[in-house]
Structure formats: C-alpha cells, structure tokens
Amino acid sequence: MISFARGVPAPECLPVEELAECARAVLLADGRTILSYGSPSGYEPLRGWIAERHSVEPDRVFVTNGGLQGFVFFAQRFGRDGARVLVEQPTYDRPLKILRELGAEIVPLAMDEEGLRPDALRGRARRRGPSRRFCTRSRRSRTQAAARSRPRGGGRIIDIVRAHDLLVLEDDPYGLVRFEGEPQPSLLESSRGGERVVYTSSFSKTVAPGSRVGYFVLPSPLRAELEATSTSTYITPGLLGQATVYEFIRRGNFDSNLARVRDLLRARRDAMLEALDAELGGTGATWSRPQGGYFVWLDVPGADAGELLGRSTEAGVTFVPGTDFGGAPSAARLAYSFVSPDEIREGIPRLVALLPSAATL
C-alpha cells in the first residue's frame, strides 16, 4: 500500500539517536522534577525559550500535550452550544469534528491561492451571532500572503479582526517547514503580539510528533483559564517529553535538524509535483504547489474523490477526500511526507489511471 493519506513524517525525518541522548541527559540531570507533578503550563525552561522566540512574556506561554489537546481546551471555552466559529475552507479535519461535537455553528470562509480572502472574513464577521465567537486561521492549508497579514488601511485580516472584535486562533505547525520563498509573518507577528490573536504551534513537524509537545501564545488571563482546564484534565502535562525537546534545542540541534527535514521533504514534494505534471499536465485538473509543509491539494473536475478512494485502495493507493476538510467532492489531499520519492513516482500514475480519461478532463 502506498499511502498519500498519512500526514506524518517519514521515519528518516526523526532524530532518534539525538532524542535518546537528550532524554537520558534530562532524566539524569533533572529526573526528580520531570518525573513528578509540575507546572500545569509546562516545563519552565521550554516556556522561557518559546516566549523569547515569539517576543512575549513567559506568562503568555501554555505548553500542552500536543497542539490538538490545547485546541480542545480552547474550543471548550469558546466553541460550545451554538457559538459561532468562522473557519477557513478547507481546513484541518480534527478541529471540525471537535467543534461539531461541542455544538458550535461552523461558518466556512472562502480562500484562494493567497490564503484567506479578506472580503470573505469581513462579510461573515458582520453578521450577528452569539457573543462567544472566534475565527480559526490555519497555516496548514495555504501560505497567507504577507500583504493580507499586515495591518494596512483597514483592509487586512488583522484590521478586520480588530474592527469586529473577533478572537483569532492561528494554527501554525508548519510555518518553519518551508522549502522556498520568503518566510511570511504570522498574524501574531503582524499584530505585534496583539491581544486578538491566539497563536498555536507544536514540535511535531520540527522535532518529532511522538514527543507530544504543543504550545499556545495567548493573553495571560486566558492562559490561566486554559491552565485550570488542563489541571482538571491531566494535572500536569508530559514534562519528560517537554524537557527532552528543550534539551534538544539547548544542544543546538533544532536548526540543523530542521534543515535536514526540509531537504527530505523538498525531495518528496518535488517528486509529487513532477509526477502530477507528467500525468495530468494539460488537463482540467489543478493542484497546489506548496512552498513547504506536507501536502498537495488536488482537484479533478467531475471526479468523486470518495468513490475514487474505494477503487484506489483496492489498487494499493490511499489518500484523504477533500470533503473531510470541508473541500469540494472533486478534491483530494495528497500527503508526500511519509512516502519515499520512488513510492510517489509509482503511486501517482497508479492513482491517475483510475481517474476519468485525460480527454474528459
């Protein structure tokens, strides 16, 4: 089976030996701290490093057992019982499931190749809704154009957020996993650490997902609220994983490992784009050309991705239908992060062979 469904790093992306050394070192040096209960907001040295990296006070940093756990706490606070949540379309499927379970009203926001469309946000933000409402901005899907992030004349995203008293949850696990192009500022950076932006990221894509270390940068009063929720949920987060990640950073491994991961992922991204160009170039099919991250978003007009998945699985290729993320029935998310370039070159032709003919496209 060739899986374009798994949005996880390939085994060779994981710095196993380095993390083993770091885990042993922190256990010997600080084991009585990290093997016991501690701060519900996370391992203090790591909180300090995150705060410095984002130019905020440590009191605004909340470290969680993975980024998704933190989102659950946040959604429980703001997304219950009909609360209006503005969500980019498409977006990450897990938050959509969590919000539905909490009874939120999910309002989709249109996107284009430059990311979230300001006119879509403005139009939805004007509509009346329950007092508890927020907007999610995921940097998983598309790179937001810098001009849309920076405050400028009331027409940029952060200006709209301020004008309509919205709270933005900016989800950014892939911002550092960029292969080309100029780095784009986050909304947190564009707002100069403003109170309307809650920023969340993790070390799953830059170090290892098994470490289960995510974090939030948010106003101090809100951090205290989420901390209270975390205390009643798990008392203390996994300090061993957090301390191991901090030791990995302290030893100077973070940047060199990130460069290595970028190279590995770039080769896979290039292999997928080359295969799609060869197999679908000149047809009506379209696909994204990501400058980083794990995924290519494919759209084949006239195709039913859900029906295609059943046949492709029998043929030994899997993917995730776009409808899982709020996308069109003709869309599919193809992950290149886990498979090898050779598997990509084999899997894409196998998948395309099951699509409507090139003449139809």
C-alpha positions as CSV (number, residue, x, y, z in Angstrom):
1,M,0.0,0.0,0.0
2,I,1.3,3.5,-1.0
3,S,-0.3,5.9,1.5
4,F,-0.8,9.5,0.5
5,A,-3.2,9.7,3.5
6,R,-0.6,9.8,6.3
7,G,0.3,13.3,7.2
8,V,3.2,12.2,9.4
9,P,7.0,12.4,8.9
10,A,8.9,9.6,7.3
11,P,11.0,7.6,9.7
12,E,14.2,9.1,8.4
13,C,12.9,12.5,9.4
14,L,13.0,11.6,13.1
15,P,16.2,12.4,15.0
16,V,16.0,9.1,17.1
17,E,19.6,8.9,18.4
18,E,19.8,12.6,19.3
19,L,16.5,12.5,21.2
20,A,17.6,9.3,23.0
21,E,20.7,11.1,24.2
22,C,18.6,14.1,25.3
23,A,16.1,12.0,27.2
24,R,18.8,10.2,29.1
25,A,20.6,13.5,29.9
26,V,17.5,15.2,31.3
27,L,16.5,12.2,33.3
28,L,19.9,12.1,35.0
29,A,20.1,15.8,35.5
30,D,16.5,16.7,36.4
31,G,14.7,13.4,36.8
32,R,13.1,14.2,40.2
33,T,11.4,17.3,38.6
34,I,10.3,15.9,35.3
35,L,9.1,12.5,36.6
36,S,6.8,14.2,39.1
37,Y,4.0,16.7,39.0
38,G,4.9,20.2,37.9
39,S,3.6,23.4,36.4
40,P,0.3,22.8,34.5
41,S,1.5,25.4,32.0
42,G,4.6,23.3,31.1
43,Y,8.3,22.8,31.6
44,E,9.6,26.2,32.7
45,P,12.8,26.3,30.7
46,L,10.9,25.4,27.5
47,R,8.3,28.0,28.2
48,G,11.1,30.6,28.5
49,W,12.6,29.6,25.2
50,I,9.2,29.8,23.4
51,A,8.5,33.2,25.0
52,E,11.8,34.6,23.8
53,R,11.3,33.2,20.3
54,H,8.0,34.9,20.0
55,S,9.0,38.1,21.9
56,V,6.4,37.7,24.6
57,E,6.4,37.2,28.4
58,P,6.7,33.6,29.6
59,D,3.3,34.1,31.4
60,R,1.7,34.1,28.0
61,V,3.0,30.6,27.0
62,F,1.0,27.5,27.7
63,V,2.6,24.1,26.7
64,T,0.3,21.2,26.1
65,N,0.3,17.5,25.3
66,G,0.3,18.2,21.6
67,G,-1.3,21.0,19.8
68,L,-4.7,19.3,19.4
69,Q,-5.1,18.9,23.1
70,G,-4.7,22.6,23.5
71,F,-7.3,23.2,20.8
72,V,-9.8,21.0,22.8
73,F,-9.3,23.2,25.8
74,F,-9.7,26.4,23.7
75,A,-12.8,25.0,21.9
76,Q,-14.4,24.0,25.2
77,R,-14.0,27.6,26.3
78,F,-15.2,29.4,23.2
79,G,-17.0,26.9,20.9
80,R,-19.8,25.3,22.9
81,D,-23.6,25.3,22.3
82,G,-24.1,27.3,19.2
83,A,-21.1,29.6,19.5
84,R,-20.3,31.0,16.0
85,V,-16.9,29.8,14.7
86,L,-15.5,31.2,11.4
87,V,-13.4,28.5,9.7
88,E,-11.3,28.6,6.6
89,Q,-12.5,26.2,3.9
90,P,-10.8,23.8,3.6
91,T,-9.2,23.3,7.0
92,Y,-7.8,20.6,9.3
93,D,-10.5,17.9,9.9
94,R,-9.9,17.2,13.6
95,P,-10.9,20.7,14.8
96,L,-14.1,20.4,12.6
97,K,-15.0,17.2,14.4
98,I,-14.3,18.6,17.8
99,L,-16.4,21.8,17.1
100,R,-19.3,19.7,15.8
101,E,-19.3,17.6,18.9
102,L,-19.4,20.7,21.1
103,G,-22.4,22.1,19.1
104,A,-20.7,25.1,17.5
105,E,-22.1,26.8,14.5
106,I,-19.3,26.4,11.9
107,V,-19.2,29.1,9.3
108,P,-16.9,28.5,6.3
109,L,-14.7,31.2,4.9
110,A,-13.6,31.2,1.2
111,M,-9.9,31.0,0.3
112,D,-7.8,31.5,-2.8
113,E,-4.2,30.9,-3.8
114,E,-3.1,33.7,-1.4
115,G,-4.9,32.2,1.6
116,L,-7.9,33.5,3.5
117,R,-9.9,36.2,1.5
118,P,-10.3,39.4,3.5
119,D,-13.7,40.1,1.8
120,A,-15.0,36.7,2.9
121,L,-13.9,37.3,6.5
122,R,-15.4,40.8,6.5
123,G,-18.7,39.6,5.2
124,R,-19.1,36.8,7.7
125,A,-17.8,38.9,10.6
126,R,-20.6,41.5,10.0
127,R,-23.3,39.0,10.7
128,R,-24.7,38.9,14.2
129,G,-24.2,35.8,16.3
130,P,-23.7,34.6,19.8
131,S,-21.3,36.7,21.9
132,R,-18.8,33.9,22.1
133,R,-17.2,33.6,18.7
134,F,-13.8,33.2,17.1
135,C,-12.1,32.7,13.8
136,T,-9.6,30.0,13.0
137,R,-6.6,30.7,10.8
138,S,-4.7,27.6,9.8
139,R,-1.3,27.9,8.2
140,R,-1.6,24.1,7.4
141,S,-3.5,24.7,4.2
142,R,-2.1,27.6,2.3
143,T,0.6,30.2,2.9
144,Q,-1.1,33.5,3.8
145,A,0.2,36.3,1.5
146,A,2.2,38.8,3.6
147,A,0.1,41.8,2.4
148,R,-3.1,40.1,3.8
149,S,-1.5,39.6,7.2
150,R,-0.1,43.0,7.9
151,P,-2.3,45.9,9.1
152,R,-2.8,48.3,6.3
153,G,-5.6,50.8,5.8
154,G,-8.3,48.6,7.5
155,G,-8.3,46.1,4.6
156,R,-6.0,43.4,6.1
157,I,-7.1,40.5,8.2
158,I,-5.9,41.8,11.5
159,D,-7.7,45.1,10.9
160,I,-11.0,43.2,10.2
161,V,-10.4,41.1,13.3
162,R,-10.0,44.3,15.5
163,A,-12.9,46.1,13.9
164,H,-15.4,43.2,14.6
165,D,-14.0,42.2,18.0
166,L,-13.0,38.7,16.8
167,L,-10.6,36.4,18.5
168,V,-8.3,34.6,16.0
169,L,-6.9,31.2,16.7
170,E,-3.8,30.9,14.4
171,D,-2.7,27.3,14.0
172,D,0.9,27.2,12.7
173,P,2.6,23.8,13.0
174,Y,4.2,24.1,9.5
175,G,5.5,27.7,9.4
176,L,9.1,26.6,9.9
177,V,8.9,23.7,7.5
178,R,9.4,25.9,4.4
179,F,11.5,24.9,1.4
180,E,11.5,28.0,-0.7
181,G,10.2,31.6,-0.9
182,E,10.3,34.3,1.7
183,P,9.0,33.5,5.2
184,Q,5.6,35.1,5.7
185,P,4.8,36.8,9.0
186,S,2.2,35.2,11.3
187,L,-0.7,37.2,12.4
188,L,0.8,37.2,15.9
189,E,3.9,38.9,14.5
190,S,1.9,41.3,12.3
191,S,-0.2,42.4,15.3
192,R,2.9,42.8,17.4
193,G,1.8,40.3,19.9
194,G,-1.7,41.7,20.0
195,E,-4.5,40.5,22.3
196,R,-6.8,39.5,19.5
197,V,-4.5,36.7,18.3
198,V,-4.0,33.3,20.0
199,Y,-1.1,31.5,18.3
200,T,-0.6,27.8,18.5
201,S,2.2,25.5,17.2
202,S,4.0,22.3,18.1
203,F,7.3,20.4,17.7
204,S,5.6,17.6,15.9
205,K,6.8,18.7,12.5
206,T,10.2,20.2,13.5
207,V,11.3,17.6,16.1
208,A,9.0,14.5,16.4
209,P,5.2,14.0,16.8
210,G,5.8,11.3,19.5
211,S,7.2,13.9,21.8
212,R,3.6,15.3,22.1
213,V,4.7,18.9,22.7
214,G,2.4,21.7,21.5
215,Y,2.1,25.2,22.8
216,F,-0.1,28.3,22.8
217,V,0.9,32.0,23.0
218,L,-2.1,33.9,24.3
219,P,-3.2,36.6,26.7
220,S,-2.2,35.8,30.3
221,P,-5.8,35.8,31.7
222,L,-6.9,33.3,29.0
223,R,-3.8,31.2,29.7
224,A,-4.9,31.0,33.3
225,E,-8.3,29.8,32.2
226,L,-7.0,27.1,30.0
227,E,-4.5,26.1,32.6
228,A,-7.3,25.5,35.1
229,T,-9.0,23.2,32.5
230,S,-5.8,21.3,31.9
231,T,-5.3,20.8,35.7
232,S,-8.7,19.2,36.0
233,T,-7.9,17.0,32.9
234,Y,-4.4,15.7,33.5
235,I,-3.0,17.7,36.4
236,T,0.5,18.1,34.7
237,P,1.4,17.7,31.1
238,G,4.2,15.2,30.0
239,L,7.2,17.0,31.4
240,L,9.6,14.3,30.2
241,G,8.8,15.0,26.5
242,Q,9.0,18.7,27.0
243,A,12.3,18.5,28.8
244,T,13.7,16.3,26.1
245,V,12.7,18.8,23.4
246,Y,14.2,21.6,25.4
247,E,17.5,19.7,25.8
248,F,17.4,19.0,22.0
249,I,17.1,22.8,21.5
250,R,19.7,23.7,24.1
251,R,22.3,21.5,22.5
252,G,21.9,23.4,19.2
253,N,20.2,20.5,17.3
254,F,17.0,22.3,16.4
255,D,18.1,24.4,13.4
256,S,20.3,21.7,11.9
257,N,17.6,19.1,12.3
258,L,15.1,21.5,10.7
259,A,17.4,22.0,7.7
260,R,17.7,18.2,7.3
261,V,13.9,17.7,7.5
262,R,13.3,20.5,4.9
263,D,15.7,18.7,2.4
264,L,14.0,15.4,2.9
265,L,10.5,16.9,2.4
266,R,11.5,19.1,-0.5
267,A,12.6,16.0,-2.4
268,R,9.3,14.4,-1.8
269,R,7.3,17.5,-2.7
270,D,9.3,17.8,-6.0
271,A,8.7,14.1,-6.8
272,M,4.9,14.6,-6.4
273,L,4.7,17.8,-8.4
274,E,6.8,16.2,-11.2
275,A,4.6,13.1,-11.3
276,L,1.4,15.2,-11.4
277,D,2.8,17.4,-14.2
278,A,3.7,14.3,-16.2
279,E,0.3,12.5,-15.6
280,L,-2.2,15.4,-15.5
281,G,-0.4,18.3,-17.2
282,G,-2.6,19.9,-19.9
283,T,-5.9,18.5,-18.4
284,G,-8.5,20.3,-16.4
285,A,-7.1,19.0,-13.1
286,T,-5.5,21.6,-10.8
287,W,-3.2,21.2,-7.8
288,S,-1.4,23.3,-5.3
289,R,2.4,23.9,-5.5
290,P,3.3,24.3,-1.8
291,Q,6.4,26.1,-0.7
292,G,6.5,23.9,2.4
293,G,4.5,21.6,4.6
294,Y,3.4,18.0,4.0
295,F,0.5,18.1,1.4
296,V,-0.6,18.8,-2.2
297,W,-4.3,19.7,-2.7
298,L,-5.6,18.1,-5.9
299,D,-8.8,18.9,-7.6
300,V,-10.1,16.9,-10.6
301,P,-13.4,18.4,-12.0
302,G,-16.0,15.7,-12.5
303,A,-14.4,13.2,-10.2
304,D,-15.9,11.9,-7.0
305,A,-13.0,11.6,-4.5
306,G,-15.0,9.5,-2.1
307,E,-15.9,6.9,-4.8
308,L,-12.3,7.1,-6.2
309,L,-10.9,6.2,-2.7
310,G,-12.7,2.9,-2.6
311,R,-11.2,1.9,-6.0
312,S,-7.8,3.3,-5.3
313,T,-7.5,1.5,-2.1
314,E,-8.1,-1.8,-3.9
315,A,-5.3,-0.7,-6.3
316,G,-2.9,-0.1,-3.4
317,V,-3.0,3.7,-3.1
318,T,-4.8,5.7,-0.4
319,F,-5.5,9.5,0.2
320,V,-7.9,11.6,2.1
321,P,-11.0,13.0,0.3
322,G,-11.3,16.8,0.3
323,T,-14.8,16.6,1.8
324,D,-13.2,15.6,5.1
325,F,-11.7,19.1,5.4
326,G,-14.8,20.9,4.1
327,G,-13.5,20.9,0.5
328,A,-15.2,20.0,-2.8
329,P,-16.2,16.4,-3.6
330,S,-13.8,16.5,-6.5
331,A,-10.8,17.4,-4.3
332,A,-8.2,15.2,-2.6
333,R,-5.4,15.8,-0.1
334,L,-2.2,14.0,-1.1
335,A,0.4,13.7,1.6
336,Y,4.0,13.4,0.4
337,S,5.7,13.5,3.9
338,F,5.6,9.7,4.7
339,V,6.3,8.1,1.4
340,S,9.6,7.9,-0.5
341,P,10.2,9.7,-3.8
342,D,10.2,6.3,-5.5
343,E,6.8,5.4,-4.0
344,I,5.4,8.8,-5.1
345,R,6.6,8.1,-8.7
346,E,4.9,4.8,-8.6
347,G,1.7,5.8,-6.7
348,I,0.7,8.9,-8.7
349,P,0.4,7.1,-12.1
350,R,-1.5,4.3,-10.3
351,L,-3.9,6.8,-8.9
352,V,-4.3,8.8,-12.1
353,A,-5.1,5.6,-14.0
354,L,-8.3,5.4,-12.0
355,L,-9.5,9.0,-12.8
356,P,-11.7,10.0,-15.8
357,S,-9.7,10.0,-19.0
358,A,-7.5,12.9,-19.9
359,A,-9.8,13.7,-22.8
360,T,-12.7,14.0,-20.4
361,L,-10.7,16.3,-18.1
